[in-house]
Amino acid sequence: MEVYLIRHTETVCEKGICYGQADVALLTSFEEQFQSIKKELGNEKMVFYSSPLQRCLQLAAYLTKDTIEVDKRLMEMHFGNWELQLWDDIPKEELNPWMEDFVSVQVPNGESFEVLYERVLSFIDDLKKQEHEKAVIVTHAGVIRSFLCYQQDLALKEAFQNKVTFGQIIKITL
């Protein structure tokens, strides 16, 4: 199965804000980027999946008039107490242990990368049971990095070697 992983376009959050599962809006200048993404995908028959967060659903709805399968497992990492805070304002005694081991250290009232990865693996297992030729998944950088760790058999601590930019399409085969 061909899978097109698409990261949502840029949000209204200023640089330096932690906004994992906070349901923030997209910048209003998204239309041109949406058109470019749609053109790159082409007109082939595809099944669409999306994170339930508006920044993904809005893009998915633009890309298809067909049904969009919304799945909570495609949400970004839950940053708990850190949601919508400036990274610089997060207490160092909380942030430093996570920065040293983001894979297994859980954010206060949130997730670790390991928890996110397990969530994504559950989605991948279900997706592989489907008989789709092509699937589009509109989601977030953390989810895409999890897919890539799975697909490339990459240690989770190496997840950030995969750069994932706003509006980027990454094609993989499952």
C-alpha positions as CSV (number, residue, x, y, z in Angstrom):
1,M,0.0,0.0,0.0
2,E,1.2,3.5,-0.9
3,V,0.8,5.9,2.0
4,Y,1.1,9.6,1.7
5,L,1.9,11.2,5.1
6,I,1.0,14.9,5.0
7,R,1.8,17.3,7.8
8,H,-0.7,20.1,8.3
9,T,0.4,23.6,7.2
10,E,1.6,26.3,9.6
11,T,-0.5,27.3,12.6
12,V,-1.3,30.7,14.2
13,C,1.1,29.8,17.1
14,E,4.2,31.9,17.2
15,K,7.5,30.2,17.1
16,G,8.5,28.8,20.5
17,I,5.0,27.7,21.6
18,C,4.4,24.1,22.6
19,Y,1.1,23.1,21.1
20,G,0.9,19.3,20.6
21,Q,-2.8,18.4,21.1
22,A,-4.1,22.0,21.6
23,D,-6.6,22.5,18.8
24,V,-5.0,25.6,17.2
25,A,-6.0,27.2,13.9
26,L,-4.0,27.5,10.7
27,L,-2.5,30.7,9.4
28,T,-5.0,32.3,7.1
29,S,-2.5,32.1,4.2
30,F,-2.9,28.4,3.7
31,E,-5.0,28.3,0.5
32,E,-2.0,28.4,-1.9
33,Q,-0.2,25.7,0.0
34,F,-3.4,23.6,0.1
35,Q,-3.6,23.9,-3.7
36,S,0.0,22.9,-4.1
37,I,-0.5,19.8,-1.9
38,K,-3.7,18.8,-3.9
39,K,-1.9,19.2,-7.2
40,E,1.0,17.0,-6.0
41,L,-1.4,14.3,-4.9
42,G,-3.1,14.2,-8.3
43,N,-6.5,12.7,-9.0
44,E,-6.1,9.1,-8.2
45,K,-8.5,7.2,-6.0
46,M,-7.2,7.4,-2.4
47,V,-8.6,6.8,1.1
48,F,-8.2,9.7,3.5
49,Y,-7.4,9.6,7.2
50,S,-7.0,12.6,9.5
51,S,-6.2,13.6,13.0
52,P,-9.3,15.1,14.6
53,L,-7.5,18.4,15.2
54,Q,-8.8,21.3,13.0
55,R,-5.4,22.0,11.5
56,C,-5.5,18.6,9.9
57,L,-9.2,18.2,9.2
58,Q,-9.3,21.5,7.3
59,L,-6.6,20.3,5.0
60,A,-8.1,16.8,4.6
61,A,-11.5,18.4,3.7
62,Y,-9.9,20.5,1.1
63,L,-8.1,17.5,-0.5
64,T,-11.1,15.3,-0.9
65,K,-14.9,15.4,-1.1
66,D,-15.1,11.7,-0.1
67,T,-15.4,10.5,3.5
68,I,-12.5,11.2,5.8
69,E,-11.7,8.6,8.5
70,V,-10.9,10.6,11.6
71,D,-8.7,8.8,14.1
72,K,-7.6,10.1,17.5
73,R,-4.4,7.9,17.2
74,L,-3.2,10.3,14.5
75,M,-3.2,13.3,17.0
76,E,0.1,14.9,17.9
77,M,1.9,14.0,21.1
78,H,0.1,15.2,24.2
79,F,2.2,17.8,25.9
80,G,0.1,17.9,29.0
81,N,0.9,20.8,31.3
82,W,3.2,22.3,28.6
83,E,0.4,22.8,26.1
84,L,0.3,26.4,24.7
85,Q,3.3,27.5,26.9
86,L,6.5,29.0,25.6
87,W,9.2,26.3,25.6
88,D,11.4,28.8,27.4
89,D,8.8,29.2,30.2
90,I,8.6,25.5,31.0
91,P,10.3,24.8,34.3
92,K,13.8,23.5,33.7
93,E,13.4,20.8,36.3
94,E,10.5,19.4,34.2
95,L,12.0,20.1,30.7
96,N,15.6,18.9,31.2
97,P,14.8,15.3,32.0
98,W,12.5,15.1,29.0
99,M,15.0,16.8,26.7
100,E,17.6,14.2,27.8
101,D,15.2,11.3,27.2
102,F,12.1,12.4,25.2
103,V,11.5,8.8,24.2
104,S,10.6,7.4,27.7
105,V,10.2,10.5,30.0
106,Q,6.5,11.4,30.1
107,V,5.5,15.1,30.0
108,P,3.6,16.0,33.2
109,N,-0.1,15.0,32.5
110,G,0.9,14.2,28.9
111,E,2.7,11.5,26.9
112,S,6.2,10.3,26.2
113,F,7.3,9.7,22.6
114,E,7.1,6.0,23.3
115,V,3.4,6.3,24.2
116,L,2.8,8.3,20.9
117,Y,4.7,5.6,19.0
118,E,2.6,2.8,20.4
119,R,-0.6,4.7,19.5
120,V,0.7,5.1,15.9
121,L,1.7,1.4,15.8
122,S,-1.9,0.5,16.7
123,F,-3.1,2.6,13.8
124,I,-0.5,1.1,11.4
125,D,-1.6,-2.4,12.4
126,D,-5.2,-1.6,11.6
127,L,-4.3,0.2,8.4
128,K,-2.3,-2.8,7.1
129,K,-5.5,-5.0,7.5
130,Q,-7.2,-2.8,4.9
131,E,-6.9,-3.5,1.2
132,H,-6.3,0.1,0.1
133,E,-3.9,0.7,-2.8
134,K,-3.3,4.3,-1.7
135,A,-4.0,6.1,1.6
136,V,-3.5,9.7,2.6
137,I,-2.9,10.5,6.2
138,V,-3.1,14.2,7.2
139,T,-1.4,14.5,10.6
140,H,1.4,16.0,12.7
141,A,5.2,15.9,12.7
142,G,5.4,13.5,15.7
143,V,3.1,11.0,14.1
144,I,4.9,11.2,10.8
145,R,8.3,10.6,12.6
146,S,6.7,7.6,14.3
147,F,5.6,6.2,10.9
148,L,9.2,6.8,9.6
149,C,10.8,5.1,12.7
150,Y,8.6,2.1,12.0
151,Q,9.1,2.0,8.3
152,Q,12.9,2.6,8.5
153,D,13.4,0.4,11.6
154,L,14.9,3.4,13.3
155,A,15.4,3.7,17.0
156,L,13.0,6.2,18.5
157,K,15.8,8.3,19.9
158,E,16.8,8.9,16.2
159,A,13.3,10.1,15.2
160,F,14.4,13.8,14.8
161,Q,16.8,12.9,12.1
162,N,13.7,12.9,9.9
163,K,12.9,16.5,9.2
164,V,9.2,17.1,8.7
165,T,8.1,20.6,7.5
166,F,4.7,22.2,7.4
167,G,2.7,21.0,4.4
168,Q,5.2,18.3,3.5
169,I,4.2,15.1,1.7
170,I,6.2,12.0,2.5
171,K,5.4,8.9,0.5
172,I,6.1,5.5,2.0
173,T,5.1,1.9,1.3
174,L,3.6,-0.4,3.9
